[in-house]
């Protein structure tokens, strides 16, 4: 499962760095990966601290007019959905070639051991 493999990469900073290097000049994909990382950071914070961070992440990555009236819980939900969609898109586009690349042998080994 490409999405599960990408989630493993996201959890390993070295593998994530290798994956971002592999994605390279694909700016849209790099932006999606940055959003995913920002949403993960947001969700790691206590709920009370999420409001300002959620608004910052939303203003950076979501379309204007789609989130401004949402309360914090709804906004975090929108961000989680957007993050999941980004993971699906990036995994579909880049994980097959990443899994086959020689430059990412260590990351691939971590992926394989993590998915067993």
Secondary structure, DSSP 8 states (H G I E B T S, - for coil): -HHHHHHHHHH-HHHHHHHHHHHTT-HHHHHHHHHHHHHHHHHHS-GGGHHHHHHHHHHHHS-TTSSTT--HHHHHHHHHHHHHHHHHHHIIIIIHHHHH-GGGHHHHHHHHHH--
